[in-house]
Amino acid sequence: MSTSSPAGLEVVVAVIGAGPVGATLAAALAARGVPAAVIDAAPLPPMELSGFDGRAYAIALASRRLLDAAGIWERLPTTPCPIEGIKVADGRVGETPSRLDLDFDAAEVAGEPFGWMVEARALRVALNARLPGMPNLHAFAPMTATVARDAEGVTVSLADGRTIRAQLVVGAEGRNSPLRQAAGIGTARHDYGQIGMVGAFAHELPHNNRALELFLSAGPFAQLPLSDLGSFGTSTLPHASSFVWTERRAAAEGLLALPDEAFARELRRRIGGHLGAIEPIGRRWHYPLTAMHATRYVAERLALVGDAAHGMHPIAGQGLNIGFRDVTALSELVAEAHAAGSDAGSPALLARYQARRRPDALMMIGATHVLEKLFANDIGPLRLARRLGIAAVNRIPLLKRSFARQAMGLPLRG
């Protein structure tokens, strides 16, 4: 899909990459009255899978507000499932989780859910419904492009011969961002030696909109509530949840090769019996777990967002939400500059963007790294210390509230 446009289109921002973060940035800018273009090598409609594929996103409250403002949330084709409670506990496979747990109730923190579980396919459908027809937005997909930056601005040369002039180009093309590499921006990386497995399962008993996060010796395991079973497949079980499951590589490869019945037994060994009978549904996804952080988020006329700037362990489930925080910060700064008639690609604006976003992302990467190292072992005294620490946080309301608000993407006070 590409919108009709003149041979020499002029916009304020050109976004390269139309994944969830890049497409949301383009929509957020256009909704604020900022002329923008978004370019992706893949066509957008095939990103919409016709059936449930097992993937879902945990969308934090702050991210939901961003999607609302950009006109995306209202276009979701399915009802997101609110996360109204989260139980955090230390555990061991095959055993009941420790009673020294941390229990969060959203009503105690903000009067709104911690977040919402949104199917990956539903978010893609909503983005594709929103992008076409926005007055300030031009979408080019499938389309490849080359980018030239200089002190005066950005020239994006499309493969079909058209050109786009912009004040700022944004790299939203993922962890191997060509724009980041072309700008000579280095990265720091860490390989956890783990595989993250993602999918979904149907279950007999209701989840009551509650999530479970278990810290197991091989890595964290999370059960996240989905809206009641409707379009997830052929299961006769009435409820559904998503899982995010971390294992060391060799163990993960063996688990992924199991037939559904055996895979369900392994799921239940971790979840326990509180959801009753379970049945895997959709596809099982897996990917190597690494952390990555760009040494800079900006260069001349260039800003990085989402996975082009940072990637972290999924132990806190914040990867996409941190990318959405980039979108919020950059769209606010650019919209303010555009409204004032200022240069949206100026060094001063880019410095403010980096100052706002890099410390926050670095803190989250560091926090997830420390959590992974602290919890990914089965040493008895340390396991006891972890459980006592979790229980202590549960008994300190101010500390508990600050953790919850951080996860929701909200200010620590308010």
C-alpha positions as CSV (number, residue, x, y, z in Angstrom):
1,M,0.0,0.0,0.0
2,S,1.2,3.5,-0.7
3,T,-0.7,6.7,-0.7
4,S,-0.8,8.9,-3.7
5,S,1.7,11.8,-3.4
6,P,3.7,14.2,-5.6
7,A,7.2,13.3,-6.8
8,G,8.8,15.5,-4.3
9,L,6.8,15.1,-1.0
10,E,7.7,17.3,1.9
11,V,7.0,16.1,5.5
12,V,8.4,17.0,8.9
13,V,9.3,13.4,9.9
14,A,10.0,10.2,7.9
15,V,9.7,7.0,9.8
16,I,11.5,4.0,8.5
17,G,9.8,0.8,9.7
18,A,6.1,0.2,10.1
19,G,6.1,-2.3,13.0
20,P,4.1,-1.6,16.1
21,V,6.4,1.2,17.3
22,G,7.1,2.8,13.9
23,A,3.5,2.7,12.8
24,T,2.3,4.1,16.1
25,L,4.8,6.9,16.0
26,A,3.6,7.9,12.5
27,A,0.0,7.8,13.6
28,A,0.7,9.8,16.8
29,L,2.6,12.5,14.8
30,A,-0.2,12.8,12.2
31,A,-2.8,12.9,14.9
32,R,-1.0,15.9,16.4
33,G,-1.0,17.7,13.0
34,V,2.6,16.9,12.1
35,P,3.1,15.9,8.4
36,A,4.8,12.5,8.4
37,A,5.6,9.5,6.1
38,V,6.2,5.9,7.1
39,I,8.1,3.5,4.8
40,D,8.4,-0.3,5.2
41,A,9.8,-3.0,2.9
42,A,6.9,-5.3,3.7
43,P,3.3,-4.8,2.6
44,L,1.0,-4.0,5.5
45,P,-2.0,-6.2,4.9
46,P,-0.1,-9.5,5.0
47,M,1.0,-8.5,8.5
48,E,-2.6,-9.2,9.5
49,L,-2.9,-12.9,10.2
50,S,-6.4,-14.3,9.7
51,G,-6.3,-16.6,12.7
52,F,-5.0,-16.5,16.2
53,D,-1.3,-17.2,16.2
54,G,-0.5,-17.4,19.9
55,R,1.1,-13.9,20.2
56,A,-0.2,-11.1,22.4
57,Y,1.2,-7.9,23.9
58,A,0.9,-6.7,27.5
59,I,0.0,-3.0,26.9
60,A,0.6,-0.8,29.9
61,L,-1.7,1.9,31.0
62,A,0.5,4.7,29.6
63,S,0.8,2.8,26.3
64,R,-3.0,2.5,26.1
65,R,-3.3,6.3,26.5
66,L,-0.8,6.8,23.7
67,L,-2.8,4.4,21.4
68,D,-6.0,6.1,22.4
69,A,-4.6,9.6,21.5
70,A,-3.3,8.2,18.1
71,G,-6.8,6.8,17.2
72,I,-5.5,3.2,17.2
73,W,-7.2,1.7,20.4
74,E,-10.7,2.3,19.2
75,R,-10.0,0.4,16.0
76,L,-9.0,-2.9,17.8
77,P,-11.2,-5.6,16.3
78,T,-11.3,-7.7,19.5
79,T,-11.8,-6.7,23.1
80,P,-8.5,-6.5,25.1
81,C,-8.4,-8.3,28.4
82,P,-7.7,-6.0,31.4
83,I,-5.0,-7.1,33.8
84,E,-6.5,-6.3,37.2
85,G,-4.1,-8.2,39.4
86,I,-0.6,-9.6,39.3
87,K,0.9,-12.3,41.6
88,V,4.7,-12.4,41.7
89,A,6.3,-15.4,43.4
90,D,9.5,-17.4,43.6
91,G,9.0,-21.0,42.6
92,R,10.3,-24.4,41.5
93,V,9.0,-26.5,38.7
94,G,6.4,-29.0,39.9
95,E,6.0,-27.3,43.3
96,T,3.4,-24.9,44.6
97,P,4.7,-21.3,44.4
98,S,6.0,-19.8,47.6
99,R,3.4,-18.2,49.9
100,L,5.8,-15.4,50.5
101,D,4.5,-13.7,47.4
102,L,3.8,-10.2,46.1
103,D,0.2,-9.5,45.2
104,F,-0.7,-6.4,43.2
105,D,-4.3,-5.1,42.9
106,A,-4.7,-2.4,40.2
107,A,-7.6,-0.8,42.1
108,E,-5.1,0.0,44.9
109,V,-2.7,1.8,42.6
110,A,-4.5,3.9,39.9
111,G,-8.1,2.9,39.9
112,E,-7.5,1.4,36.4
113,P,-6.1,-1.9,35.1
114,F,-2.3,-2.4,35.1
115,G,-2.6,-3.0,31.4
116,W,-4.4,-4.9,28.8
117,M,-3.6,-8.1,26.9
118,V,-3.9,-7.3,23.2
119,E,-3.5,-10.0,20.5
120,A,-0.7,-9.1,18.1
121,R,-3.0,-9.6,15.1
122,A,-5.5,-7.2,16.6
123,L,-3.0,-4.4,17.0
124,R,-1.8,-4.9,13.4
125,V,-5.4,-4.7,12.2
126,A,-6.0,-1.5,14.2
127,L,-2.8,0.1,12.8
128,N,-3.6,-0.8,9.3
129,A,-7.1,0.6,9.7
130,R,-5.7,3.9,11.1
131,L,-2.8,4.7,8.8
132,P,-4.7,5.1,5.5
133,G,-6.6,8.3,5.1
134,M,-5.0,10.3,7.9
135,P,-4.7,13.8,6.5
136,N,-1.1,14.3,7.6
137,L,0.3,10.9,6.9
138,H,1.7,9.2,3.8
139,A,2.3,5.4,4.0
140,F,4.6,3.6,1.6
141,A,4.5,-0.2,1.9
142,P,5.9,-2.3,0.3
143,M,8.7,0.1,-0.5
144,T,12.4,0.3,0.0
145,A,14.3,3.5,0.3
146,T,17.8,5.0,0.7
147,V,18.3,7.9,3.2
148,A,20.7,10.8,3.0
149,R,21.2,13.1,5.9
150,D,22.9,16.5,6.2
151,A,22.8,19.6,8.2
152,E,19.9,21.0,6.1
153,G,17.6,18.0,6.3
154,V,16.9,14.5,5.1
155,T,16.3,13.1,1.6
156,V,14.5,9.7,1.4
157,S,14.8,8.2,-2.1
158,L,12.1,5.6,-2.7
159,A,12.8,2.7,-5.0
160,D,10.1,3.9,-7.4
161,G,11.9,7.1,-8.1
162,R,9.9,9.4,-5.8
163,T,11.7,11.4,-3.1
164,I,10.7,12.7,0.3
165,R,12.2,15.6,2.1
166,A,12.0,15.7,5.9
167,Q,13.5,17.6,8.8
168,L,14.0,14.3,10.8
169,V,14.3,10.6,10.0
170,V,13.4,8.0,12.6
171,G,14.9,4.5,12.6
172,A,12.2,2.0,13.7
173,E,13.5,-1.0,11.8
174,G,14.4,-3.3,14.8
175,R,17.5,-4.5,16.5
176,N,19.6,-4.7,13.3
177,S,18.6,-1.1,12.2
178,P,20.4,-0.2,9.0
179,L,20.0,3.5,9.8
180,R,21.7,3.0,13.2
181,Q,24.5,1.1,11.5
182,A,24.9,3.7,8.7
183,A,25.2,6.4,11.4
184,G,28.0,4.6,13.0
185,I,26.1,4.1,16.3
186,G,27.5,1.2,18.3
187,T,25.7,-1.1,20.6
188,A,26.4,-3.0,23.8
189,R,25.0,-6.5,23.8
190,H,24.6,-9.4,26.2
191,D,23.5,-13.0,25.4
192,Y,21.6,-14.7,28.2
193,G,22.0,-18.2,26.7
194,Q,18.2,-18.6,27.0
195,I,15.3,-19.0,24.7
196,G,12.0,-17.2,25.2
197,M,8.9,-19.2,24.3
198,V,5.7,-17.4,23.6
199,G,2.2,-18.8,23.0
200,A,-1.2,-19.3,24.4
201,F,-3.4,-22.0,26.0
202,A,-7.0,-22.5,26.7
203,H,-8.1,-23.5,30.2
204,E,-11.0,-24.8,32.2
205,L,-11.3,-22.3,35.1
206,P,-11.4,-18.5,34.9
207,H,-8.3,-16.4,35.3
208,N,-10.3,-13.5,36.8
209,N,-8.2,-11.0,34.8
210,R,-5.1,-11.9,36.9
211,A,-1.6,-12.5,35.8
212,L,1.0,-14.8,37.4
213,E,4.8,-14.1,37.3
214,L,6.9,-17.0,38.6
215,F,10.7,-16.8,39.1
216,L,12.0,-20.3,38.3
217,S,15.6,-21.4,38.3
218,A,15.8,-21.6,34.5
219,G,14.2,-18.2,34.1
220,P,10.9,-16.4,34.5
221,F,7.5,-17.8,33.6
222,A,4.4,-15.6,33.1
223,Q,0.7,-16.4,32.6
224,L,-1.2,-13.5,31.2
225,P,-5.0,-13.4,30.9
226,L,-6.7,-13.2,27.5
227,S,-10.3,-12.3,26.7
228,D,-12.5,-15.4,27.1
229,L,-12.1,-17.9,24.3
230,G,-13.9,-17.0,21.2
231,S,-11.7,-16.8,18.0
232,F,-8.6,-18.6,19.4
233,G,-9.2,-22.0,17.7
234,T,-11.2,-25.1,18.2
235,S,-10.7,-25.8,21.9
236,T,-13.8,-26.5,23.9
237,L,-12.3,-25.0,27.1
238,P,-13.9,-21.6,27.8
239,H,-11.0,-19.4,28.9
240,A,-7.6,-18.5,27.5
241,S,-4.2,-17.1,28.7
242,S,-0.9,-16.2,27.1
243,F,2.4,-17.5,28.3
244,V,6.0,-16.1,28.2
245,W,8.3,-18.9,29.2
246,T,12.1,-18.7,29.5
247,E,14.4,-21.7,29.4
248,R,18.0,-22.5,28.7
249,R,18.6,-23.2,25.1
250,A,18.9,-27.0,25.2
251,A,15.8,-27.5,27.4
252,A,13.8,-25.1,25.3
253,E,14.6,-27.0,22.1
254,G,13.3,-30.2,23.7
255,L,10.1,-28.5,25.0
256,L,9.3,-26.9,21.6
257,A,9.6,-30.4,20.0
258,L,6.9,-31.9,22.3
259,P,3.4,-32.8,21.0
260,D,0.6,-30.7,22.5
261,E,-0.4,-33.1,25.2
262,A,3.2,-33.4,26.6
263,F,3.7,-29.6,26.2
264,A,0.5,-29.0,28.2
265,R,1.8,-31.2,31.0
266,E,5.0,-29.1,31.2
267,L,2.9,-25.9,31.2
268,R,0.8,-27.2,34.1
269,R,3.9,-28.2,36.1
270,R,4.8,-24.5,36.1
271,I,1.3,-23.0,36.4
272,G,-0.1,-25.4,38.9
273,G,-3.7,-26.5,39.0
274,H,-5.5,-23.2,39.7
275,L,-6.7,-22.9,36.0
276,G,-7.9,-26.5,35.8
277,A,-7.4,-28.5,32.6
278,I,-5.3,-26.7,29.9
279,E,-4.8,-27.1,26.2
280,P,-2.2,-25.3,24.0
281,I,-3.7,-23.2,21.2
282,G,-2.1,-21.3,18.3
283,R,1.5,-21.5,17.3
284,R,4.5,-21.7,19.6
285,W,7.0,-18.8,19.0
286,H,10.6,-18.7,20.3
287,Y,13.6,-16.4,20.0
288,P,17.0,-16.1,21.7
289,L,17.1,-13.7,24.6
290,T,19.7,-10.9,24.4
291,A,20.0,-7.4,25.8
292,M,21.0,-4.6,23.5
293,H,21.5,-0.9,24.0
294,A,22.6,1.7,21.5
295,T,25.5,3.9,22.6
296,R,23.5,6.9,21.3
297,Y,19.8,7.3,20.3
298,V,20.5,10.2,17.9
299,A,22.8,11.4,15.2
300,E,22.5,14.3,12.7
301,R,18.8,14.5,11.7
302,L,18.2,10.9,13.1
303,A,16.4,9.5,16.1
304,L,16.1,5.8,17.1
305,V,13.0,4.3,18.7
306,G,12.0,0.9,19.9
307,D,14.2,-2.1,19.2
308,A,16.5,0.0,17.1
309,A,17.6,1.7,20.3
310,H,17.2,-0.9,23.0
311,G,16.2,-4.5,23.7
312,M,15.9,-6.2,27.1
313,H,15.1,-9.4,28.9
314,P,11.3,-10.1,29.0
315,I,11.4,-10.7,32.7
316,A,9.3,-7.6,33.3
317,G,7.3,-7.7,30.1
318,Q,8.2,-4.1,29.3
319,G,9.9,-4.2,25.9
320,L,7.1,-2.9,23.7
321,N,6.0,-0.5,26.4
322,I,9.5,1.1,26.5
323,G,9.3,1.5,22.8
324,F,5.9,3.3,23.2
325,R,7.5,5.6,25.8
326,D,10.0,6.6,23.0
327,V,7.0,7.3,20.8
328,T,5.3,9.5,23.4
329,A,8.5,11.5,24.1
330,L,9.5,12.0,20.5
331,S,6.0,12.8,19.2
332,E,5.5,15.4,22.0
333,L,8.9,17.1,21.3
334,V,8.3,17.2,17.5
335,A,4.7,18.4,17.8
336,E,5.8,21.3,20.0
337,A,8.6,22.2,17.6
338,H,6.3,22.0,14.6
339,A,3.6,24.2,16.3
340,A,6.3,26.8,17.1
341,G,7.6,26.8,13.6
342,S,10.9,25.4,14.8
343,D,13.2,22.7,13.3
344,A,12.0,19.2,14.4
345,G,15.4,17.8,13.5
346,S,17.6,20.3,15.3
347,P,20.5,19.1,17.5
348,A,18.8,20.7,20.5
349,L,15.5,18.7,20.1
350,L,17.4,15.5,19.5
351,A,19.5,16.1,22.7
352,R,16.3,16.6,24.6
353,Y,14.9,13.4,23.2
354,Q,18.0,11.4,24.2
355,A,18.1,12.9,27.6
356,R,14.5,12.0,28.2
357,R,14.6,8.4,26.9
358,R,18.1,6.9,27.3
359,P,18.3,6.9,31.1
360,D,14.8,5.4,31.4
361,A,15.6,2.6,29.0
362,L,19.0,2.0,30.5
363,M,17.5,1.8,34.0
364,M,14.9,-0.8,32.7
365,I,17.6,-2.9,30.9
366,G,19.7,-2.8,34.1
367,A,16.8,-3.7,36.3
368,T,15.8,-6.7,34.2
369,H,19.4,-7.8,34.0
370,V,19.7,-7.8,37.8
371,L,16.4,-9.6,38.3
372,E,17.4,-12.3,35.8
373,K,20.8,-12.8,37.6
374,L,19.2,-12.7,41.0
375,F,16.4,-15.2,40.3
376,A,17.9,-17.5,37.7
377,N,19.5,-20.0,40.2
378,D,18.3,-22.6,42.7
379,I,20.8,-21.9,45.6
380,G,18.9,-22.6,48.8
381,P,20.0,-19.5,51.0
382,L,19.6,-17.1,48.0
383,R,16.2,-18.6,47.2
384,L,15.0,-18.0,50.8
385,A,16.4,-14.4,50.7
386,R,14.5,-13.8,47.5
387,R,11.2,-15.0,49.0
388,L,11.7,-12.9,52.1
389,G,12.5,-9.9,49.9
390,I,9.3,-10.4,47.8
391,A,7.2,-10.7,51.0
392,A,8.8,-7.6,52.5
393,V,7.9,-5.5,49.4
394,N,4.3,-6.8,49.7
395,R,4.2,-5.3,53.2
396,I,5.5,-1.9,52.3
397,P,2.7,0.0,50.5
398,L,4.7,2.9,49.2
399,L,7.4,0.6,47.7
400,K,4.8,-1.7,46.3
401,R,2.9,1.2,44.8
402,S,6.1,2.6,43.2
403,F,6.9,-0.7,41.5
404,A,3.3,-1.0,40.2
405,R,3.2,2.6,38.8
406,Q,6.6,2.0,37.1
407,A,5.2,-1.0,35.4
408,M,2.1,0.9,34.3
409,G,4.4,3.6,32.8
410,L,3.0,6.3,35.2
411,P,4.9,8.9,37.3
412,L,5.9,7.4,40.7
413,R,3.6,9.9,42.4
414,G,0.0,10.8,41.4
